[in-house]
Every structure is written in structure tokens, then in C-alpha cells.
Amino acid sequence: MRLSLLFSLMLLIGEDWANAQQKTANYDESKIVPYTLPELLVTRDGKKITTADAWTNTRRPEVLALFKEHVFGRTPGNWGKVSLETRQVKKDALGGKATRKLIHISLPEHPSWAGMEVMIYIPNGLGHPAPCFVGPSFGGNHAVSTEPDVPLSTRWMRPSKDKGIVDNHATEASRGNESSRWPLEMIMDQGFAVATYYYGDIEPDHADGWKDGLRAALSKDGANTEWKNGEWGAIGAWAWGLSRIADYLETDSDIDAKKLAVIGHSRLGKTSLWAGAQDQRFGVVISNDSGEGGAAIMRRNIGETTAIITKAFPHWFTPTYATYSNNEAACPIDHHMLIALAAPRAIYIASAIEDQWADPKGEFLSGLHAEPVYALFGKKGYGVKEQPAIDTPVGDSIAYHVRTGKHDVTDYDWQQYLRFAKRQLGQ
Ligand code: GTR
């Protein structure tokens, strides 16, 4: 009993410590030490990139490799066969508005990973395959949906009285606790499907969580693995899950798998950016308040910093990333390069004005500094050079808004994403 209490307390140190840092962090622009961003359009051996082909064939692979080596780690390629099993199809979900499917994705060659439960809502009566948003949830399918017959997740969850998590597990009181972030009816009304999974299906989100998840299952040393520089962290594994959902969606004739938008909030926004960087099946990439390690420029060192995030959440990244704590200038990437990896596909970066921890201005700047890559493809970025006023979305192939309010996903955010996805994907 005592030991398990100690263990639970240890698990909280990362989150709690990060939360405490929010109060004392620097939020003063005038204290930013002048910095130079790494060149996007110059190769490591000094060649200038001036064409879309040279970006695609030379510089893009280089930048992608840099993010693997220095930030998120390499995704191993040894998972083998992927089993895609449809477990439930409910044609009259959401009062008849949608069909709900539950798909179990697992790896027959790696049975120690329990697999992932994907929940898909598809608007009824559309008359054509639906474009689809794909994103992970913090709380599980039963938290995204308010429908009482969605199975409760049985996986490890972070303790939370508010969310009805008891002994690290969801209860009936957990239903719908994330539904405000997933306005399913609004999304269905706009003719889009939604595919989602609980990120903890891949691995529990704490420093030792990988031992009970996909990373241990795919590693030859299992739970005894010592993660080396360049090997993947949790964000890489969560992003892998998004790509496996895309594998499934390509097999479902109710879905237009040529029209996929990957979306995530906060740590899961970092995840959606990394999924979008690696997997070009995602034609739209959406970062909602992704902040440090996501869209924010790391060299600004304002709000959450590399030092803070790699101390609080060492398991999210490849070990190398922590070596750039208070040493950002030595890092061969900055996060405008992560945005550029989406090019020429469409990307939306969103911030919230009360979320200074995530550095809204730094999130804006990463999109601005990615524009030269989009220009090579004849694509337009923001169309403005300064961060726009609150609640004033800007942009074309790279779009941005900073909305009123806190760190969250709101209907306002979704209204912009729906409009953007329609414009970019056609619908
Ligand atoms: C915070 C962390 C942020 C962000 C956030 C979240 O504690 O410092 O980087 O990821 O959690 O995911 O809600």
C-alpha cells in the first residue's frame, strides 16, 4: 500500500513540477536573448535550396533526420503485420446523425502490446466518403463521447477526482469529460468524420509508462531497454498510433482517405505535428496550443523552456533533446523546421492568449519562418508579418489564430479548423 502510494506520488512529480514552473517562468519578451534560427534552405554542407524538388529530395530528408536524431527519435520499422479488426458498427449513433465504429488495432507479432481502440464517427447520409479528422485524446473514447454505450477504457490513467479516475482507471463518472474538446455534432454537421484513440493505449504517460506499452513491445530488450540517443520517445510512439489509424482509414470505403486532417492539443499537438511531419497521408496538420517541443520556437526561451520540458517529461523525447537545455543555440533545428516538414500540405497553428506558457508569439513565428519552404511550392503563408489581433484568423496554406481564453480546445478553434479543412481538402 505504502509502496503504491509512493509510486503514484512519483508519477505526479513530472506534471506537478511542470505546473509549478508555470508560476515562476519568464514571460517577459525583453528578456529574450537575441538568437539566430538555423537556416531552413541551406543544406548541412552549405548548399542553397532554391527549388521545390531540391527541398523534397535533399533538404526535407535532412531536416526530418535531424528531428529524429535530436528531438523525437527514430520510429523503428519492425512492427510487422498490423491487425485491423472492426468490433462494432452502430448506424444510429448521435441520435441517428452518425455511424460509430470501434476498431481494434494490434500487432500479432508483438502480442505484449495490448493494442489500441479506435473510435470513428462518420456522418450519415453524406452521399460520398467522408473526409476525416484524426487525433488522439487525453481521456479515452468514453471521455470524447457522451454516449453511454461507448466502452470505458480499461487502461492506466492519471489520477483525477474531477475526471472520475479512481485507482488509475476510468469509471462511469469519467464519461464525456473531454467532450467539450470534441464537438462531434458540429463536426458531423459540417460533413467530416472523426477518428480518435486514447494516447495511453500506446503507453501510459509517465516516465516509466513505456514499460507497459508499445515501445517495450517493439524493443528487443523489452522493459529493460536503456533508451539511447536517437531512439524514440513517447511522442514518437503516440504519433505512430495516428499513422496506424490512417492505415485503417485507407481500408474503410466510408472514408475518403485522401482527405485526412491530423489534429492534437498540447502534448498531443506536438504529437500531431510529428505525425504530420512523417506521414504525408495527412493533407492537413493542426497544432492546437502545442507550445514547447511543438510549434513554439525553442530559442526564445520564454514560458516553458527546453530545460523545463525535458526535466518534467523526459520520456516524451529522445534523450539527446535534453542536452539542449540552456544550450538551445547548439541544436541544429528549431521548430519552424517542424512546421516546414508539413509543406506543401496545409498547416494550422492555433494559440490561446492566456496560454503564455505555450508561447503564442513563438508559435506564430514558427509558421512565419516556415514560409520560404511553402513559397518554393508557390504556396502562401500567413499574408501578415506580425502576430494578428486576438480572434482574428489569418493565412492561406499556413494559417494561425490566437483566440481569447485559456489552454484548451474550444468550439471557436473547431470552427476555424472546419473552415480551413474544407478550403484545403475540398468537401
Ligand atoms: C504541460 C506541459 C506542456 C503541455 C501540457 C499539456 O504540463 O508543460 O508542454 O504539453 O502539459 O499537454 O497539457
Boltz pocket constraint, residues with backbone or C-beta under 6 A from the ligand:
constraints:
  - pocket:
      binder: B
      contacts: [[A, 15], [A, 18], [A, 19], [A, 265], [A, 266], [A, 267], [A, 268], [A, 289], [A, 290], [A, 291], [A, 292], [A, 304], [A, 309]]
      max_distance: 6.0
